């Protein structure tokens, strides 16, 4: 059984579900508004940016890329940082 495709989706799904749960709770507590809807979208986009950015800068790989043995490197084969 090949579990690699699941490794692609699970970390992102967990991250996005956690951010969505926090923002939904915030909207339930404060009441829904256009500002909170925008803040939710920014939080989701920021969490994705943070996940990919920190993974690529730290090791050149995300969790899924490690499973597939892929690595992000510069043209001269050095790490990004």
N, C-alpha and C positions, 0 to 999 in steps of 0.2 A: 504494500500500500504506500503510495507516494504522498507524503504530507507536505511537500514543499509549497504547493499553491496555498495551503492554509497558512503557512508562515508569512506569506505576503500580506494577507488580509488581517490576521489576528492582532498584531500590534497597532495597526491603524484603527481598526474597529474599536479596540479597547480605549484608545486615546480619544477618539471622537465621541464615543458613548459617555465617557467620563465627563468631558467638557460639556456635552449636551445636557447631561443630568444636572450638573452644577448650574448651568444657565437656565434650565427649565425651573429648577427650584428657586432661583433668584427671581424669575418672572412671576412665579406663583406667589412669592412673598411680597414683591413690590408692585405687582400688576403689570400686565403686558403693555408695552409702549413701542413706538417706532425706534426710540433710542436704544432700548434693550434688545430689540431685534437686530439692529445694526451691531451692537456690542457682541451679540451671540455670533454673528457671522464673522466678525473680526477675531473673536476668541477661537473659533474653529480654524480659520485661516492661519492665525498666529501659532496655534498648536501644531499644525502640519508643517509650517515653516520651521518651527523650533525642532520638531522631530527629525526632519530631513537634514536641516542645517547642522544640528549638533551631532547627528550620526555621521554625516559626511566629513565634518571637520575633525571629529575625534578619531575615527578609525577608517574613514573612507568607505564605510559600509553601513547599511541598515541591517536589522535583524534578518530580513528576507534575503538581502544580498549575501549575507554570510552563509545562509543555507544553500544558495545557488553558487557560492564561491565566486562572486563578482566583487570587484573593488574599483572605486573611483580614484583615479590617479591623474597626475599632470601628464603632459606629452613626453616629458623626460623621465617618466616612471617614478617620480618622487611623490610622497604623500602631499595632500593639499596644504597641510600646516607643518 
